[in-house]
Amino acid sequence: MRFRVLGCSGGQVPGHNLSSFLINDSLLVDAGSATSALGLKDQQKIKNVLITHVHLDHVLGLATIADNLYGNCNCTINVWGINDVISGLKSSLFNDTIWPDFTQITGGSQAWPVLSFHGMPEEEPMSIGESTVTAVRVNHIVPSVAFFIENQKKTLLHVGDTGPTEKVWAMARRKRNLRAVVLEASFPNRLQDVADMSRHLTPRTLAQEADKLKKPSIPILATHIKPQFREEIIAELKKLKGYRLKILKQGDSFVF
């Protein structure tokens, strides 16, 4: 499983792309910065997209991918999410007001829609492309999930945006083939009240969540650091002891 970081920032300023990750060139996990990081030929390789939740910093690139590939895509891109997420994409983004509904538009050189939306069950594995994916609801201000993504008997847990949560860790403890966990740290510890209110994590609560895994040998890949607090958050993360902690940056690539 090849895992590329297209963007991992909790905000957008030059040099800091929004959340978007690519697995084996064809499976996109969130799409905040997909079109900022990928050229047209690489965008054409995307076959499936997993969306954790409908906040703009996680879906913005889905709109621009559709626009870029209209008239130039080899097949319809399948977009997957729990029913609440798919409903949100339809009503709030691809609604022919904010953005055209690229699940419906055809014509001319585009014989099929660029995008197709698909609901997926919660806590039940399903086959998506080359991977087996399980969506597990987490604790965010809008409906949001973590994804267990299994490929070639290796599992990546992408938790995404969340406050303190429980069920996903209970399931993760049972995964013998877990290779890494992508986990957010949006705010510094001094803004714990803001993090709690918006259901995000700080370095302090990231550590508390990682402890729930009870597998200190599993790498924790820290993501979603807000750029205005980046240096402060990184300093606090580096003070954490007893974790295999990696602070993600765009352009990182891992093979699990």
HELIX and SHEET records of a PDB file:
HELIX    1   1 ALA A   34  ALA A   37  1                                   4    
HELIX    2   2 LEU A   40  GLN A   43  1                                   4    
HELIX    3   3 LEU A   56  LEU A   69  1                                  14    
HELIX    4   4 ASN A   83  SER A   92  1                                  10    
HELIX    5   5 LYS A  167  ARG A  173  1                                   7    
HELIX    6   6 ASN A  189  LEU A  191  5                                   3    
HELIX    7   7 GLN A  192  SER A  198  1                                   7    
HELIX    8   8 PRO A  203  LEU A  213  1                                  11    
HELIX    9   9 PRO A  227  PHE A  229  5                                   3    
HELIX   10  10 ARG A  230  LYS A  238  1                                   9    
SHEET    1   A 7 LEU A 115  GLY A 119  0                                        
SHEET    2   A 7 ILE A  77  GLY A  81  1                                        
SHEET    3   A 7 ASN A  48  LEU A  50  1                                        
SHEET    4   A 7 LEU A  27  ALA A  31  1                                        
SHEET    5   A 7 SER A  20  ILE A  23 -1                                        
SHEET    6   A 7 ARG A   2  GLY A   7 -1                                        
SHEET    7   A 7 SER A 253  VAL A 255 -1                                        
SHEET    1   B 7 MET A 126  ILE A 128  0                                        
SHEET    2   B 7 SER A 131  ARG A 137 -1                                        
SHEET    3   B 7 VAL A 145  ASN A 151 -1                                        
SHEET    4   B 7 LYS A 154  GLY A 160 -1                                        
SHEET    5   B 7 LEU A 178  GLU A 184  1                                        
SHEET    6   B 7 ILE A 220  THR A 223  1                                        
SHEET    7   B 7 LEU A 245  ILE A 247  1                                        
END                                                                             
